[in-house]
Amino acid sequence: DSGLKKLQQRYNDMIFGLLNFLGIPQGHAPPADIADITTRR
């Protein structure tokens, strides 16, 4: 379970960095919400 949490945290960091790179405001698309949506599918 801790491994999954670690993986999700790394995924969140990746999304956060990607949004930063694209210049999209973080408040516009919260990384946690994105990860939550993708993991729920």
Distance bins in CASP14 RR format, pairs under 12 A and 6 or more apart:
PFRMAT RR
TARGET T0000
AUTHOR 0000-0000-0000
RMODE 2
METHOD distances of the structure
MODEL  1
1 7 0 0 0 0 0 1 0 0 0 0 0
1 8 0 0 0 0 0 1 0 0 0 0 0
2 8 0 0 0 0 0 1 0 0 0 0 0
2 9 0 0 0 0 0 1 0 0 0 0 0
3 9 0 0 0 0 1 0 0 0 0 0 0
3 10 0 0 0 0 1 0 0 0 0 0 0
3 11 0 0 0 0 0 1 0 0 0 0 0
4 10 0 0 0 0 0 1 0 0 0 0 0
4 11 0 0 0 0 0 1 0 0 0 0 0
4 35 0 0 0 0 0 1 0 0 0 0 0
4 39 0 0 0 0 1 0 0 0 0 0 0
5 11 0 0 0 0 0 1 0 0 0 0 0
5 12 0 0 0 0 0 1 0 0 0 0 0
5 35 0 0 0 0 0 1 0 0 0 0 0
5 39 0 0 0 0 0 1 0 0 0 0 0
6 12 0 0 0 0 0 1 0 0 0 0 0
6 13 0 0 0 0 0 1 0 0 0 0 0
7 13 0 0 0 0 0 1 0 0 0 0 0
7 14 0 0 0 0 0 1 0 0 0 0 0
7 35 0 0 0 0 1 0 0 0 0 0 0
7 38 0 0 0 0 0 1 0 0 0 0 0
7 39 0 0 0 0 1 0 0 0 0 0 0
8 14 0 0 0 0 0 1 0 0 0 0 0
8 15 0 0 0 0 0 1 0 0 0 0 0
8 31 0 0 0 0 1 0 0 0 0 0 0
8 32 0 0 0 0 1 0 0 0 0 0 0
8 34 0 0 0 0 0 1 0 0 0 0 0
8 35 1 0 1 0 0 0 0 0 0 0 0
8 36 0 0 0 0 1 0 0 0 0 0 0
8 38 0 0 0 0 1 0 0 0 0 0 0
8 39 1 0 0 1 0 0 0 0 0 0 0
8 40 0 0 0 0 0 1 0 0 0 0 0
9 15 0 0 0 0 0 1 0 0 0 0 0
9 16 0 0 0 0 0 1 0 0 0 0 0
9 31 0 0 0 0 1 0 0 0 0 0 0
9 32 0 0 0 0 1 0 0 0 0 0 0
9 35 0 0 0 0 1 0 0 0 0 0 0
10 16 0 0 0 0 0 1 0 0 0 0 0
10 17 0 0 0 0 0 1 0 0 0 0 0
10 31 0 0 0 0 0 1 0 0 0 0 0
10 35 0 0 0 0 0 1 0 0 0 0 0
11 17 0 0 0 0 0 1 0 0 0 0 0
11 18 0 0 0 0 0 1 0 0 0 0 0
11 31 0 0 0 0 1 0 0 0 0 0 0
11 32 0 0 0 0 0 1 0 0 0 0 0
11 34 0 0 0 0 1 0 0 0 0 0 0
11 35 1 0 1 0 0 0 0 0 0 0 0
11 36 0 0 0 0 0 1 0 0 0 0 0
11 37 0 0 0 0 0 1 0 0 0 0 0
11 38 1 0 0 1 0 0 0 0 0 0 0
11 39 0 0 0 0 1 0 0 0 0 0 0
12 18 0 0 0 0 0 1 0 0 0 0 0
12 19 0 0 0 0 0 1 0 0 0 0 0
12 26 0 0 0 0 0 1 0 0 0 0 0
12 29 0 0 0 0 0 1 0 0 0 0 0
12 30 0 0 0 0 1 0 0 0 0 0 0
12 31 1 0 1 0 0 0 0 0 0 0 0
12 32 1 0 0 1 0 0 0 0 0 0 0
12 33 0 0 0 0 1 0 0 0 0 0 0
12 34 0 0 0 0 1 0 0 0 0 0 0
12 35 1 0 1 0 0 0 0 0 0 0 0
12 36 0 0 0 0 1 0 0 0 0 0 0
12 38 0 0 0 0 0 1 0 0 0 0 0
12 39 0 0 0 0 0 1 0 0 0 0 0
13 19 0 0 0 0 0 1 0 0 0 0 0
13 20 0 0 0 0 0 1 0 0 0 0 0
13 31 1 0 0 1 0 0 0 0 0 0 0
13 32 0 0 0 0 0 1 0 0 0 0 0
13 34 0 0 0 0 0 1 0 0 0 0 0
13 35 0 0 0 0 0 1 0 0 0 0 0
14 20 0 0 0 0 0 1 0 0 0 0 0
14 21 0 0 0 0 0 1 0 0 0 0 0
14 31 0 0 0 0 1 0 0 0 0 0 0
14 34 0 0 0 0 0 1 0 0 0 0 0
14 35 0 0 0 0 1 0 0 0 0 0 0
14 38 0 0 0 0 0 1 0 0 0 0 0
15 21 0 0 0 0 0 1 0 0 0 0 0
15 22 0 0 0 0 0 1 0 0 0 0 0
15 24 0 0 0 0 0 1 0 0 0 0 0
15 26 0 0 0 0 1 0 0 0 0 0 0
15 29 0 0 0 0 1 0 0 0 0 0 0
15 30 0 0 0 0 1 0 0 0 0 0 0
15 31 1 0 1 0 0 0 0 0 0 0 0
15 32 0 0 0 0 1 0 0 0 0 0 0
15 33 0 0 0 0 1 0 0 0 0 0 0
15 34 1 0 1 0 0 0 0 0 0 0 0
15 35 1 0 0 1 0 0 0 0 0 0 0
15 36 0 0 0 0 0 1 0 0 0 0 0
15 37 0 0 0 0 0 1 0 0 0 0 0
15 38 0 0 0 0 1 0 0 0 0 0 0
16 22 0 0 0 0 0 1 0 0 0 0 0
16 23 0 0 0 0 0 1 0 0 0 0 0
16 24 0 0 0 0 0 1 0 0 0 0 0
16 25 0 0 0 0 0 1 0 0 0 0 0
16 26 1 0 0 1 0 0 0 0 0 0 0
16 27 0 0 0 0 0 1 0 0 0 0 0
16 29 0 0 0 0 1 0 0 0 0 0 0
16 30 0 0 0 0 1 0 0 0 0 0 0
16 31 1 0 1 0 0 0 0 0 0 0 0
16 32 0 0 0 0 1 0 0 0 0 0 0
16 33 0 0 0 0 0 1 0 0 0 0 0
16 34 0 0 0 0 1 0 0 0 0 0 0
16 35 0 0 0 0 0 1 0 0 0 0 0
17 23 0 0 0 0 1 0 0 0 0 0 0
17 24 0 0 0 0 1 0 0 0 0 0 0
17 26 0 0 0 0 1 0 0 0 0 0 0
17 29 0 0 0 0 0 1 0 0 0 0 0
17 31 0 0 0 0 1 0 0 0 0 0 0
17 34 0 0 0 0 0 1 0 0 0 0 0
18 24 0 0 0 0 1 0 0 0 0 0 0
18 26 0 0 0 0 0 1 0 0 0 0 0
18 29 0 0 0 0 1 0 0 0 0 0 0
18 31 0 0 0 0 1 0 0 0 0 0 0
18 34 0 0 0 0 1 0 0 0 0 0 0
19 25 1 0 0 1 0 0 0 0 0 0 0
19 26 1 0 1 0 0 0 0 0 0 0 0
19 27 0 0 0 0 1 0 0 0 0 0 0
19 28 1 0 0 1 0 0 0 0 0 0 0
19 29 1 0 0 1 0 0 0 0 0 0 0
19 30 0 0 0 0 1 0 0 0 0 0 0
19 31 1 0 0 1 0 0 0 0 0 0 0
19 33 0 0 0 0 0 1 0 0 0 0 0
19 34 0 0 0 0 1 0 0 0 0 0 0
20 26 1 0 0 1 0 0 0 0 0 0 0
20 27 0 0 0 0 0 1 0 0 0 0 0
20 28 0 0 0 0 0 1 0 0 0 0 0
20 29 0 0 0 0 0 1 0 0 0 0 0
20 31 0 0 0 0 0 1 0 0 0 0 0
22 28 0 0 0 0 0 1 0 0 0 0 0
22 29 0 0 0 0 1 0 0 0 0 0 0
23 29 0 0 0 0 0 1 0 0 0 0 0
24 30 0 0 0 0 0 1 0 0 0 0 0
24 31 0 0 0 0 0 1 0 0 0 0 0
24 34 0 0 0 0 0 1 0 0 0 0 0
26 32 0 0 0 0 0 1 0 0 0 0 0
26 33 0 0 0 0 0 1 0 0 0 0 0
26 34 0 0 0 0 0 1 0 0 0 0 0
27 33 0 0 0 0 1 0 0 0 0 0 0
27 34 0 0 0 0 0 1 0 0 0 0 0
28 34 0 0 0 0 0 1 0 0 0 0 0
29 35 0 0 0 0 0 1 0 0 0 0 0
29 36 0 0 0 0 0 1 0 0 0 0 0
29 37 0 0 0 0 0 1 0 0 0 0 0
30 36 0 0 0 0 1 0 0 0 0 0 0
30 37 0 0 0 0 0 1 0 0 0 0 0
31 37 0 0 0 0 0 1 0 0 0 0 0
31 38 0 0 0 0 0 1 0 0 0 0 0
32 38 0 0 0 0 0 1 0 0 0 0 0
32 39 0 0 0 0 0 1 0 0 0 0 0
33 39 0 0 0 0 0 1 0 0 0 0 0
33 40 0 0 0 0 0 1 0 0 0 0 0
34 40 0 0 0 0 0 1 0 0 0 0 0
34 41 0 0 0 0 0 1 0 0 0 0 0
35 41 0 0 0 0 0 1 0 0 0 0 0
END
